[in-house]
Amino acid sequence: MNLQNPASWKYKLSNSQQIGGIETSVVDNGAGRGVRIAWVNTGTGLRYKLILDRGMDILDAFFNENSLAWISHAGMTAPQPFSNKGIDWLRTFGGGLLTTCGLSNAGPPNSDEGEARGLHGNYSNTPAELVSIKQPDIFSGDLSFEIVAKVRETTTFGPSLEMHRSISGVLGSPEIRIKDTVINRGNSAAPHMLLYHINCGWPLIDEGTRIVWQGEKKPKATDANNTDFNRKYEFTRCAAPMDEHSGFGEDVAFIDPKADSNDRVICGYANDELRLALKITFSKTQMPWLINWQHWGKNEYVTALEPATHPPIGQAAARENGTLILLEPGESRTYDLLLEVLTGEKVKEFKV
């Protein structure tokens, strides 16, 4: 099916939803009861679920019969706005194709200038305000779609950050375009950190799946705890489930990624056996860091590639080493991500 060729479907369709688009609904059962969601169907086999009440992050994602995302034991839960102490964040971490960390802290719990910060910040436990939905229009030949929302991280007398998020695509293209703009709406400088937790699981992720990236791996305090598997493969292959990753076991790499002449960093995962890959593209200027998290626990089998403004060291450490971003009143920063599904021969060619 070639949706990019209108001659193949002109006069044969009554409604764009027959080939794809955006559908909103409310979950009525389980821990996610009452949560607003939006299913997006690109008309290519790529379909994904936005959790509007969790910052409009992405939970489920499929290409045809294959899941791209890892879903945690918790799965979809309602937002918990006060799960911001210690590691409470983990209790409602659903995994999913995209979990956004920030907007002011990314990394472990810490205390900065007398204020406690919980693991990975407040963003993913904050409902989004839906601004607009643009559907494809088969009659005008416009196959583009877009959903736009805003999320506020604010407190009276304190920092007030607002993020405008656009998730868009075109029917017939197996890709997700994410554009985020973070604005300081307050009257004083506001700390800012942002990390995109792109969590992938089986069957895309399997023993031998290639982890594609290029750059320099930077040492971190826990490198000595990495398994023999990564001492051998240097974060370029996915492992089988392992006992070493039971509980809190994990391997983590901080990467200074290499960009091309257009400032683009390209990374992702390639499963040569399935002939399926997920390609991730972002701007090195916008996000100078890439993290690879691996947790090969039995029944908790996941890896994530994480474009970020900082390594996940927390706000206090970023302030101490002089890298913490301080947005002045009215100042904004924009971040662009492109997620693309590759199939067939393109998978074999996916190297950087």
C-alpha positions as a Python dict, from the first residue, in 0.01 Angstrom:
ca = {
    (1, 'M'): (0, 0, 0),
    (2, 'N'): (150, 333, -109),
    (3, 'L'): (-30, 615, 68),
    (4, 'Q'): (210, 866, -83),
    (5, 'N'): (55, 794, -423),
    (6, 'P'): (-299, 941, -407),
    (7, 'A'): (-390, 776, -738),
    (8, 'S'): (-392, 439, -562),
    (9, 'W'): (-670, 539, -318),
    (10, 'K'): (-844, 844, -465),
    (11, 'Y'): (-1225, 804, -471),
    (12, 'K'): (-1195, 475, -277),
    (13, 'L'): (-1213, 612, 79),
    (14, 'S'): (-1488, 786, 275),
    (15, 'N'): (-1294, 864, 592),
    (16, 'S'): (-925, 915, 676),
    (17, 'Q'): (-961, 685, 977),
    (18, 'Q'): (-977, 393, 735),
    (19, 'I'): (-602, 433, 682),
    (20, 'G'): (-493, 612, 1000),
    (21, 'G'): (-509, 914, 1226),
    (22, 'I'): (-551, 1003, 1595),
    (23, 'E'): (-817, 863, 1827),
    (24, 'T'): (-860, 982, 2188),
    (25, 'S'): (-1026, 791, 2471),
    (26, 'V'): (-1028, 733, 2848),
    (27, 'V'): (-912, 411, 3015),
    (28, 'D'): (-1183, 251, 3232),
    (29, 'N'): (-1003, -31, 3417),
    (30, 'G'): (-696, -110, 3628),
    (31, 'A'): (-433, 124, 3769),
    (32, 'G'): (-479, 355, 3470),
    (33, 'R'): (-853, 400, 3521),
    (34, 'G'): (-958, 752, 3420),
    (35, 'V'): (-636, 827, 3230),
    (36, 'R'): (-674, 1009, 2897),
    (37, 'I'): (-494, 847, 2605),
    (38, 'A'): (-459, 891, 2230),
    (39, 'W'): (-386, 612, 1983),
    (40, 'V'): (-194, 719, 1672),
    (41, 'N'): (-204, 503, 1359),
    (42, 'T'): (42, 603, 1086),
    (43, 'G'): (-110, 370, 825),
    (44, 'T'): (221, 184, 787),
    (45, 'G'): (200, -76, 1062),
    (46, 'L'): (345, 174, 1312),
    (47, 'R'): (93, 262, 1582),
    (48, 'Y'): (153, 401, 1929),
    (49, 'K'): (-31, 517, 2241),
    (50, 'L'): (13, 861, 2394),
    (51, 'I'): (-59, 897, 2766),
    (52, 'L'): (-204, 1248, 2782),
    (53, 'D'): (-216, 1241, 3162),
    (54, 'R'): (152, 1145, 3184),
    (55, 'G'): (298, 1444, 2998),
    (56, 'M'): (181, 1303, 2661),
    (57, 'D'): (461, 1047, 2673),
    (58, 'I'): (444, 729, 2460),
    (59, 'L'): (366, 393, 2622),
    (60, 'D'): (277, 110, 2379),
    (61, 'A'): (434, 114, 2032),
    (62, 'F'): (402, -155, 1766),
    (63, 'F'): (516, -216, 1411),
    (64, 'N'): (281, -474, 1263),
    (65, 'E'): (281, -763, 1514),
    (66, 'N'): (609, -662, 1682),
    (67, 'S'): (629, -452, 1997),
    (68, 'L'): (898, -185, 1993),
    (69, 'A'): (857, -70, 2352),
    (70, 'W'): (922, -224, 2692),
    (71, 'I'): (629, -210, 2933),
    (72, 'S'): (709, -240, 3305),
    (73, 'H'): (528, -459, 3558),
    (74, 'A'): (330, -148, 3658),
    (75, 'G'): (223, -65, 3303),
    (76, 'M'): (-4, 233, 3268),
    (77, 'T'): (-90, 404, 3595),
    (78, 'A'): (-265, 728, 3680),
    (79, 'P'): (-28, 1020, 3744),
    (80, 'Q'): (95, 1066, 4100),
    (81, 'P'): (193, 1436, 4122),
    (82, 'F'): (355, 1393, 4463),
    (83, 'S'): (565, 1088, 4374),
    (84, 'N'): (865, 1317, 4379),
    (85, 'K'): (1052, 1201, 4689),
    (86, 'G'): (1349, 968, 4678),
    (87, 'I'): (1291, 688, 4425),
    (88, 'D'): (910, 702, 4439),
    (89, 'W'): (922, 770, 4062),
    (90, 'L'): (996, 400, 4004),
    (91, 'R'): (661, 296, 4152),
    (92, 'T'): (470, 447, 3858),
    (93, 'F'): (735, 410, 3587),
    (94, 'G'): (548, 235, 3307),
    (95, 'G'): (847, 215, 3075),
    (96, 'G'): (706, 272, 2729),
    (97, 'L'): (868, 398, 2413),
    (98, 'L'): (918, 745, 2563),
    (99, 'T'): (933, 861, 2924),
    (100, 'T'): (1043, 1221, 2966),
    (101, 'C'): (1268, 1306, 3262),
    (102, 'G'): (1290, 1665, 3388),
    (103, 'L'): (1212, 1946, 3351),
    (104, 'S'): (1443, 2057, 3630),
    (105, 'N'): (1604, 1730, 3747),
    (106, 'A'): (1725, 1425, 3556),
    (107, 'G'): (1906, 1167, 3762),
    (108, 'P'): (1915, 1045, 4121),
    (109, 'P'): (1743, 1205, 4420),
    (110, 'N'): (1940, 1505, 4545),
    (111, 'S'): (1910, 1828, 4738),
    (112, 'D'): (1993, 2150, 4557),
    (113, 'E'): (1990, 2490, 4728),
    (114, 'G'): (1793, 2346, 5018),
    (115, 'E'): (1521, 2181, 4806),
    (116, 'A'): (1484, 1804, 4766),
    (117, 'R'): (1459, 1659, 4416),
    (118, 'G'): (1322, 1311, 4349),
    (119, 'L'): (1449, 1066, 4090),
    (120, 'H'): (1408, 1201, 3733),
    (121, 'G'): (1182, 1493, 3824),
    (122, 'N'): (810, 1562, 3803),
    (123, 'Y'): (737, 1567, 3431),
    (124, 'S'): (605, 1216, 3372),
    (125, 'N'): (363, 1245, 3664),
    (126, 'T'): (211, 1568, 3530),
    (127, 'P'): (-104, 1570, 3312),
    (128, 'A'): (-82, 1756, 2982),
    (129, 'E'): (-331, 2018, 2869),
    (130, 'L'): (-447, 1920, 2521),
    (131, 'V'): (-419, 2219, 2287),
    (132, 'S'): (-509, 2084, 1943),
    (133, 'I'): (-546, 1780, 1721),
    (134, 'K'): (-496, 1799, 1346),
    (135, 'Q'): (-624, 1498, 1153),
    (136, 'P'): (-525, 1392, 799),
    (137, 'D'): (-760, 1507, 521),
    (138, 'I'): (-785, 1261, 233),
    (139, 'F'): (-1004, 1495, 29),
    (140, 'S'): (-746, 1776, 17),
    (141, 'G'): (-458, 1530, -8),
    (142, 'D'): (-309, 1646, 323),
    (143, 'L'): (-188, 1328, 496),
    (144, 'S'): (-15, 1503, 789),
    (145, 'F'): (-136, 1477, 1148),
    (146, 'E'): (-33, 1646, 1473),
    (147, 'I'): (-131, 1651, 1838),
    (148, 'V'): (-18, 1944, 2056),
    (149, 'A'): (-22, 1981, 2434),
    (150, 'K'): (140, 2181, 2712),
    (151, 'V'): (275, 2066, 3049),
    (152, 'R'): (349, 2295, 3342),
    (153, 'E'): (604, 2234, 3618),
    (154, 'T'): (533, 2519, 3853),
    (155, 'T'): (505, 2634, 4213),
    (156, 'T'): (403, 2966, 4365),
    (157, 'F'): (710, 3178, 4453),
    (158, 'G'): (931, 2927, 4273),
    (159, 'P'): (1039, 2810, 3928),
    (160, 'S'): (767, 2797, 3663),
    (161, 'L'): (855, 2597, 3355),
    (162, 'E'): (614, 2522, 3070),
    (163, 'M'): (673, 2274, 2791),
    (164, 'H'): (489, 2279, 2459),
    (165, 'R'): (493, 1934, 2299),
    (166, 'S'): (406, 1850, 1939),
    (167, 'I'): (393, 1490, 1817),
    (168, 'S'): (336, 1459, 1445),
    (169, 'G'): (377, 1251, 1134),
    (170, 'V'): (244, 1173, 788),
    (171, 'L'): (24, 882, 691),
    (172, 'G'): (238, 640, 496),
    (173, 'S'): (562, 723, 684),
    (174, 'P'): (667, 495, 975),
    (175, 'E'): (804, 774, 1190),
    (176, 'I'): (731, 982, 1500),
    (177, 'R'): (835, 1346, 1513),
    (178, 'I'): (859, 1506, 1857),
    (179, 'K'): (916, 1877, 1905),
    (180, 'D'): (938, 2014, 2260),
    (181, 'T'): (984, 2377, 2362),
    (182, 'V'): (1057, 2455, 2728),
    (183, 'I'): (986, 2813, 2843),
    (184, 'N'): (1055, 2984, 3174),
    (185, 'R'): (726, 3153, 3264),
    (186, 'G'): (855, 3271, 3602),
    (187, 'N'): (1029, 3591, 3706),
    (188, 'S'): (1363, 3442, 3811),
    (189, 'A'): (1618, 3205, 3660),
    (190, 'A'): (1501, 2842, 3662),
    (191, 'P'): (1719, 2525, 3663),
    (192, 'H'): (1657, 2300, 3364),
    (193, 'M'): (1758, 1942, 3274),
    (194, 'L'): (1592, 1714, 3018),
    (195, 'L'): (1640, 1346, 2932),
    (196, 'Y'): (1438, 1128, 2692),
    (197, 'H'): (1412, 769, 2823),
    (198, 'I'): (1346, 568, 2503),
    (199, 'N'): (1272, 221, 2641),
    (200, 'C'): (1275, -75, 2401),
    (201, 'G'): (1193, -439, 2463),
    (202, 'W'): (1129, -780, 2307),
    (203, 'P'): (1105, -873, 2024),
    (204, 'L'): (1295, -574, 1881),
    (205, 'I'): (1537, -620, 2168),
    (206, 'D'): (1669, -973, 2182),
    (207, 'E'): (1995, -1154, 2232),
    (208, 'G'): (2230, -1021, 1963),
    (209, 'T'): (2029, -712, 1865),
    (210, 'R'): (2277, -443, 1760),
    (211, 'I'): (2296, -119, 1957),
    (212, 'V'): (2390, 145, 1700),
    (213, 'W'): (2579, 458, 1806),
    (214, 'Q'): (2903, 639, 1743),
    (215, 'G'): (3102, 848, 1985),
    (216, 'E'): (3319, 826, 2294),
    (217, 'K'): (3205, 638, 2603),
    (218, 'K'): (3280, 845, 2912),
    (219, 'P'): (3372, 676, 3239),
    (220, 'K'): (3132, 704, 3532),
    (221, 'A'): (3152, 610, 3897),
    (222, 'T'): (2982, 270, 3858),
    (223, 'D'): (3165, 151, 3544),
    (224, 'A'): (3344, -107, 3759),
    (225, 'N'): (3005, -270, 3821),
    (226, 'N'): (2934, -332, 3451),
    (227, 'T'): (2907, -699, 3357),
    (228, 'D'): (3165, -901, 3165),
    (229, 'F'): (2923, -889, 2871),
    (230, 'N'): (2976, -514, 2827),
    (231, 'R'): (3344, -530, 2898),
    (232, 'K'): (3349, -746, 2584),
    (233, 'Y'): (3087, -579, 2363),
    (234, 'E'): (3121, -216, 2483),
    (235, 'F'): (2746, -146, 2472),
    (236, 'T'): (2705, -251, 2107),
    (237, 'R'): (2500, -571, 2159),
    (238, 'C'): (2199, -680, 2361),
    (239, 'A'): (2249, -967, 2606),
    (240, 'A'): (2037, -1263, 2709),
    (241, 'P'): (1852, -1236, 3043),
    (242, 'M'): (2106, -1257, 3325),
    (243, 'D'): (2098, -1317, 3701),
    (244, 'E'): (2346, -1031, 3755),
    (245, 'H'): (2069, -786, 3666),
    (246, 'S'): (1818, -912, 3921),
    (247, 'G'): (1685, -634, 4146),
    (248, 'F'): (1877, -312, 4087),
    (249, 'G'): (2140, -472, 3861),
    (250, 'E'): (2218, -269, 3550),
    (251, 'D'): (2489, -157, 3308),
    (252, 'V'): (2503, 211, 3208),
    (253, 'A'): (2717, 401, 2956),
    (254, 'F'): (2752, 778, 2934),
    (255, 'I'): (2829, 862, 2571),
    (256, 'D'): (2958, 1178, 2409),
    (257, 'P'): (2791, 1109, 2072),
    (258, 'K'): (2940, 1200, 1736),
    (259, 'A'): (2733, 1427, 1513),
    (260, 'D'): (2740, 1453, 1134),
    (261, 'S'): (2801, 1775, 939),
    (262, 'N'): (2435, 1873, 991),
    (263, 'D'): (2459, 1847, 1373),
    (264, 'R'): (2260, 1520, 1369),
    (265, 'V'): (2328, 1235, 1605),
    (266, 'I'): (2201, 898, 1480),
    (267, 'C'): (2158, 596, 1704),
    (268, 'G'): (1914, 310, 1760),
    (269, 'Y'): (1860, -65, 1761),
    (270, 'A'): (1877, -317, 1476),
    (271, 'N'): (1743, -672, 1495),
    (272, 'D'): (1891, -838, 1187),
    (273, 'E'): (1695, -1160, 1235),
    (274, 'L'): (1361, -978, 1239),
    (275, 'R'): (1481, -730, 975),
    (276, 'L'): (1347, -457, 1203),
    (277, 'A'): (1518, -148, 1344),
    (278, 'L'): (1438, 170, 1534),
    (279, 'K'): (1644, 470, 1423),
    (280, 'I'): (1670, 773, 1654),
    (281, 'T'): (1789, 1112, 1530),
    (282, 'F'): (1848, 1425, 1739),
    (283, 'S'): (2056, 1743, 1750),
    (284, 'K'): (2395, 1733, 1923),
    (285, 'T'): (2366, 2105, 2000),
    (286, 'Q'): (2028, 2059, 2166),
    (287, 'M'): (2122, 1736, 2347),
    (288, 'P'): (2497, 1680, 2377),
    (289, 'W'): (2469, 1353, 2570),
    (290, 'L'): (2348, 999, 2498),
    (291, 'I'): (2300, 737, 2769),
    (292, 'N'): (2258, 363, 2717),
    (293, 'W'): (2083, 190, 3008),
    (294, 'Q'): (2071, -189, 3011),
    (295, 'H'): (1870, -399, 3255),
    (296, 'W'): (1870, -763, 3146),
    (297, 'G'): (1677, -894, 3448),
    (298, 'K'): (1461, -1202, 3401),
    (299, 'N'): (1102, -1090, 3330),
    (300, 'E'): (1237, -731, 3334),
    (301, 'Y'): (1430, -724, 3008),
    (302, 'V'): (1489, -373, 2876),
    (303, 'T'): (1737, -130, 2732),
    (304, 'A'): (1706, 241, 2668),
    (305, 'L'): (1886, 498, 2456),
    (306, 'E'): (1851, 839, 2618),
    (307, 'P'): (1933, 1168, 2442),
    (308, 'A'): (1985, 1431, 2711),
    (309, 'T'): (2103, 1778, 2800),
    (310, 'H'): (2317, 1622, 3076),
    (311, 'P'): (2421, 1280, 3198),
    (312, 'P'): (2167, 1167, 3463),
    (313, 'I'): (2370, 1303, 3754),
    (314, 'G'): (2100, 1518, 3916),
    (315, 'Q'): (2051, 1891, 3955),
    (316, 'A'): (2290, 1940, 4247),
    (317, 'A'): (2582, 1770, 4070),
    (318, 'A'): (2513, 1960, 3746),
    (319, 'R'): (2518, 2289, 3938),
    (320, 'E'): (2839, 2188, 4111),
    (321, 'N'): (3022, 2103, 3788),
    (322, 'G'): (2895, 2418, 3615),
    (323, 'T'): (2677, 2251, 3348),
    (324, 'L'): (2331, 2318, 3493),
    (325, 'I'): (2114, 2515, 3249),
    (326, 'L'): (1956, 2824, 3402),
    (327, 'L'): (1673, 2959, 3188),
    (328, 'E'): (1616, 3330, 3235),
    (329, 'P'): (1258, 3466, 3255),
    (330, 'G'): (1100, 3428, 2911),
    (331, 'E'): (1390, 3224, 2776),
    (332, 'S'): (1314, 2901, 2591),
    (333, 'R'): (1491, 2597, 2449),
    (334, 'T'): (1363, 2365, 2176),
    (335, 'Y'): (1435, 1994, 2137),
    (336, 'D'): (1366, 1778, 1829),
    (337, 'L'): (1353, 1398, 1811),
    (338, 'L'): (1281, 1174, 1515),
    (339, 'L'): (1201, 805, 1565),
    (340, 'E'): (1188, 594, 1246),
    (341, 'V'): (1111, 227, 1189),
    (342, 'L'): (1337, 56, 934),
    (343, 'T'): (1264, -278, 770),
    (344, 'G'): (1416, -514, 513),
    (345, 'E'): (1752, -426, 360),
    (346, 'K'): (1755, -90, 540),
    (347, 'V'): (1815, -277, 867),
    (348, 'K'): (2137, -435, 741),
    (349, 'E'): (2251, -94, 615),
    (350, 'F'): (2176, 78, 948),
    (351, 'K'): (2526, 152, 1075),
    (352, 'V'): (2698, 473, 1179),
}
